[in-house]
Amino acid sequence: MIKSIRIRNFQSHKNTFLEFDKGVNVIVGPSDSGKTAIIRALRWLVWNKPMGSAFRSNWNGTTKVIAEFESGDKIIREKDKSDTYYFNDLEFKAFGSSTPEDIAKALNMSEVNLQLQLDTPFLLSDTPGQVAAYFN
């Protein structure tokens, strides 16, 4: 489970640190305060999306998302002149458009883990058959 993340030079976040509680965490705040950028940063870490460099801020320096886990593991996703993942002492480069397998296994996240404001509530808007199919 992710204990905390640090976001550097990602959209409106120059150097943001967030700690998560066990269970459900909700990000709230006024309009245009960087809530969606936090979700984008997490998606960049977890699924290597968005691609490109449009999310990088105008501040100079490396764009980074650092996730620390309850277990003590650490995953770093950074972009400067190249794209790189770090998982503890391992370095991953030239991974294409997908997340390196070791990183994906350590993160163990699916689309269910990150919900956006206009997404339908997970399982609450599904038919009983869809809910059963999810659990089976």
Salt bridges, closest charged atoms under 4 A:
GLU78 OE1 - LYS64 NZ 3.69
ASP80 OD1 - ARG56 NH2 3.78
ASP83 OD1 - ARG77 NH1 3.68
ASP83 OD1 - LYS79 NZ 3.05
GLU91 OE2 - LYS93 NZ 3.96
GLU101 OE2 - LYS105 NZ 3.21
GLU111 OE1 - ARG43 NH1 3.02
